């Protein structure tokens, strides 16, 4: 792919429109949804699909969330509005199969018994047919099967789904160590691994990466050692098909801390990811590389200024080896200048040599959105698509879907 030209990397003042950036849809907080926290996927026709954590109606205070489709002309269609009983608060990315069915998770919801939540259930894995018919494939109970799936699922060639839960599991002495699970094509759930919260990791936000031999890769938010207030700064793990866990790296703080995002893998077997905190200086997060031998290299430590603060979701990588991601804070637009985490977020690129370029700095205005939590999507032409949790429509600030043209 072509290298991004320098002319697209400059940042203008707060509220100004930047070359190459456009808002495709601004959520209103009503039936169309609110507060998208996940990334987007695109089908062969150029339609975008995503979720919103709120809006849409249902029994939740701010709405239980939606699954939406955005046509190339910007027309939004709500494919499903969650009610609470069938799921609530979808935070993870969707996947789509060859038949057009969508699969995802909701952090809460379902009307069944849940040991850890008496309000909206412990979450679901769902399937959504092209006609909008929803099927709950599994409703978590909060026990050994897990609770509160935050990330989306990954599918293998046989149609089995793999995912993680933030809480629950059989090996944890508190409530929130989490699991890795499999949902078979017939809906049967199998827990492949229950985290213990110690050296093996605990508190799982990340989506899994599946390789060609059936190994799963992910991160845990805590665990891995005694650093970071005694809870551990998080790990990168590999899970073999038989459920055996291998801790590939345990963060210590200076090299990163608290990874929420999953990892991606290149042709040589190197893994790339982000940590929400840690790194050099005051610890505003990192972008890291991990070799197959387990050697970690910090490609970039965020400073908390114009270069960004706190990357939360997975990276994407182009054919030239450039990495792209978002930070939820930071940037040079003078947004949210008070407090520890100032700035309204960035879109960034990391070159193979570690050089960072800020492609866009959000201003949280009605014109451009703010605080991107989800993963970017890149089309064949190199255009980037994403969502922001804030900004957009005047009066609501319920988030946007954006495009960054190259």
N, C-alpha and C positions, 0 to 999 in steps of 0.2 A: 504494500500500500504506500501511497505517497506520504512523504513526511509533512507534518503540519507546518504551514508557513508561519513565519514569525509575525506577520501582519495580523494573524488571528489571535495572538497571545496577549495583546495589550489589554489593559483594563481601564474602563472609563469611570467617571464619578458615579456616586450612588444614584440609582433610578434611571440612569441613561441606558439606552439600548446599545448593545455591543454588536459589531459586525459578526455575522454568522449565527447569532442566537435568536431564537424565536419561541414564543409560547404557543403550543398547539392546542392546549385546553387548560382553562382555569376552573377548578372545582368551586362550587357554590356552597357546599355543606348540606345540601338538601338531598333529593333523590339521586343526583348524579355522583354523590360520594364526597369524601373529605379526607385529608391528611394521608396521602399515599406514602407509604414507608418502604415499598418494595420497588425493584427495578421493572423493566418491561421486556417482553419478548415480541418478535415480529414474525408474521407468517409470510408465505411466498407472494401474497398480494399486497404487502406493505402495510397491513393492518397491525396495530399495536394492541397488546393485551396486558392488563395489570390489575392491581387490587388497590382499594383504599381501606384504611383502618377504621374510618368512621363514615357517617352519612348513610343514606340508603334506607333509613327507617329501622324498624325492629324494636326490640325491648331494651336496647342499650341507651344510655343517656344521650350520647352524641351520635347515635346510629351505630349499627353493628357491622357496617362495612359492605363493600361491593366488589364484584368482579366486573371489569369494564373492557370494552373494545373501542378503539379509536381508529376511524377510517383515515386514509391518506388525506382526505379533504378536511379533517378535523372534527368530523361528526362523531360524537360519543354515543355509545349504546351501552346501557347497563345490562349485562348478561344475567347477573344474579345479585339480589340484595339479601344479605344474611338477616335472619330474624332473632338470633340468639339461640333458639332451639336447634337450628341446623348449623351452628357455627357463629363465631363472632371474632372480630379483630384479626383479619388476615394481614400478616406482616411480611410473609415470604414471597419470593418469586414464583410465578407459575411455570409449568412446562406444558407442552402440547404434543399429542401423538399424531400419527399419520392420518387418523380418522377425524382430527379436529377437536378431540376431547381435551379439556384442560384439567390439570391436576394441581392441587395446592393444599395449604394448611390454614387453619385458623388457630390463633393462640388460645382462645377461649371458646366457649359455646358448647352446645348439645345439652339435652335435658336429662341425661343419665346421671348416675351417682358419680361424684368426684370427691376423693378424699381431701384434696387440697384447695378446693374452691366451692363455696356454697352460693355463688352468685350466678355465674354464666358458664359453668362447666370447665373442664380441663383441656378443651381443644379437640380439633378434628383433623383428619385427612379427608379431602373431598375430591370428587370427580364432577366435572360440569360438561354435559353434552352440548353440541353445537346449538341445539334448540333451547338451551338454558336450563334443562332438567338437571338438578343437583342430586348426587348420591353421596351420602356420608359413608366412606369406606371404613373408617375406624373412629370411634369416639374414645378418647383417653379417659382413664378412671382416676389417675393420680396415684396409683399404686405401682406395682412392678412394671407395668406397661408404659409408664412415663406420664408426663403432663406438660402442657404449655409448649407446643411446637412453635418456634419463632421463625425458623427458616423454611424454605420450600423443600420439595422432594426431588430426588434424582431417580431416573428410570433406567433399567437395563434392557437388553434386547428381548428378554422374555416377558417384559411388561411388569416386572416386580419393581416396587417403589422403595426407596431408601431415604430415611430422614433422621432428624435428631429432635429430642425434647430438652427443654431447658431444665425441667425438674423431674421428680419421680425416679423410679428405678429401684433395684433390689439391693444395692450395695452401699447406700448412702445413709449416714447417721443423722443428717438433717434432711430437709425436704427437697433440696434443689441441686442434686448432682447430675441428673439427666441420663439420657439413654441414646443409643443408636438403634433404630428399628428397621424392620423390613415389612412391607405390606405385599403379600402375594397377590397374584391376579384374581384370586377368589375372595380377597378381602381379609385373609388370615394375617394377623400381626405376630411377628416374632421379634423379641428383643435380642439383638445381636451382642450388645454390650451395655452394662450398667456401670456408670462411673462412680468411683468411690469418694471423690472430692480431695484425694491426696495426690500422690505422685502421678497417678494415672489421669488426673484432670477432673474438672467438675464445672457445672454451669455451662451449658452448650447452646450457643446462639447460631452456630455456623451451618450452612448448607454443605452437604457432602460432595466430594469429587470422586467419581468412579473410574478406575482405569480398566484397560482391556483385559486384565487377568482377574478382575473381580475385587481388587483391593479398594477400600474406601479411605479417603483422606479428609480430615477436618481439624478444627481447633476447639479448645475449651477456653472459656473466659478466665477461669481461675484454676488452681491446682498446679502441680508440677514441682513444687518445692516449698521452701519456707520464706522466700522473698515476698514483697508486696504485703506487708502487714501480717505475715504468717499464713496467708491463704494461698500463696502461689500466684504467679503472674500469668498463668495460662500455658498451654502446650499446643504443639502441632502433633497430631497422631495419625497413624496408619492402622487400619483394621483389616485383617486378613479375612477371606471368605468363611473361615471356621470361627471367627469372632475373636481371635487372638489380637490383642492390642500391642502396638509398638510405639512408644513415645519417641518421635523423631527429634523434637526440640522442646526444651522447657525454658521459657523466658525468665529473665532475671531482673528486668526493669530497665537497665541501661540499654539493652538490645531490643526493647519493646515490652509492652505489658497489656494484658486484657484484650486479646484478639476476639472480636465479635464476628468477623468475616471468615468465610471459608478460604480455601486456597485454589489456585489454578496450577496447571502443570505444562511445561514445554516439552518439546520433542526429545530433549536430553534427559528428562526426568527431574529437572529442577522444579521446585515449588515456589510460588510467589504469593504473598499475602500482605495483610495490614494488621497493625495493632492500634487499638483506640488510644492508648496512652503509652508512656515510656519513650525511650530513645534518649539522645543527648540533650543537654540543657534542662529545661523544665518538664520535659516529657509530654509533648503534645501528640505523640503517635509516630508510627514508622511505616515504611514500606520495606519489606524484607524479601530475601531470596534464600532458599534452603536447598543445598545440593543433595543428591541421592545418598551421599556419605554422611549427611547430617550437619555440614558446615553452614552456618548462617552468616549472611552478609546483610547489613542494614544499608539499603540503597538510598534511603532518604529519611532523615529525622525532621519532623515538622517543628517549626519554631513558634507556632501560635500567632504569627503575624499574617502577612500577605500571602505566604505560601500555603496556609491552611492549618486546620486543627481538627484532630479526631476523625480519621477515616473509619467508616463503619462497615462497608460492604465489600464484596469481592472485586478484584481487579479484572480488567479485560486486557488482552494482549493482541497486537497486530502482527503481521507477517515480518515486519522489520524488528520486532522485539521490544517495541515501545509499550509501556504499561499505562493504562488510563484508569482513573478512579475519581472519587468525590470525597470531600471532607464536609462535615456538618457545620463546622464553624471556621473562622478565619477568613482571609481575603482582604482586599484593599479598598472596599467600597465604603468604609466608615459605618458599617451596619452594626447595630447593637454594641455600642462602644463601651458599655459598662459591664464589669464583672470579669470573672476568670476566663470564660469562654466567649470572646467577642468575635464579631464578624458573622456573616450569614452563610458561609460555605463557599466552596470552590469546585471547579472541574479541573483536574490536573493531568499532566502527562509526565512520566518518568522514562527518560531515554535509557538504553542499555548501559551507559556509563554512569547512571545515577543522577544525571542532570534533570532537575524538575522545571517544568514550564506550567504556569497557571494559565489555563485556556480561558477561564471565565470566573469572575467573582460575583456572587449573588448579592442583591441589595434588599431582598425581602419586600419588595414593592409590589404594587398591583401589576407592574409590567413584566417582572422577571422571576418571581418566586424566591424562596430562601430555604436553607437547611435541607440539602439533598441527602436522604438516608439510603436510597436504593442504588443498586448496581446500574452501570451504564450498559447500553446496547449499541453496537456499531453495525451499520448496514454495509452492503458490498461497496458502496461509494465512499465509505469512511465517515459518514455522518454519525454523530453521537445523539442518542436519545436517553432521556432520564426523567425522573420525577423529583419534586421538592415537597417537603411536608408542610411548608409554610408559604406565605406570599400568594400572589394571584389576585383573585377577585376582591375589589374594594369592599371593606366591611367584614369580610370573612377571613381572608388569609388562609384558605383551606388547602393550598397547594396547587401545583401545576404539573402538566406534562410539557417537557421542552425538547427542542432540537437544536443541536449545534452543528452548523454546516461547515464543511472544510473547503 
